[in-house]
Amino acid sequence: MPFTMTQDTSAEPEYEARCVSGNASDCDADSGTHHTPSPVEEWQRKHTQETGHRRYRRNFGDYTVLEPPPGLEELASVPGRST
């Protein structure tokens, strides 16, 4: 069944970054989780200014909902039915 995938608007997306700079090992400082990218980007700028570190691992997470095609909602909700 050709489902359509959409972002679940009932849950906010999550943004975060972790510093992977350092000499012998990664710094591992992190931005914490935020619901918009702006605080994460600002944290990265500040961390770079304070430490000189310039390499980060950024993560984005959200939730999705799969919607069946119009008119097939009932078929899509039948447990055990193969699609």
Secondary structure, DSSP 4 states (H G I P E B T S, - for coil): ---EEEE-TTS--EEEEEE---SSS----B---BSSSHHHHHHHHHHHHHH----EEEEEE--EEEEPPTT-HHHHT-TT---
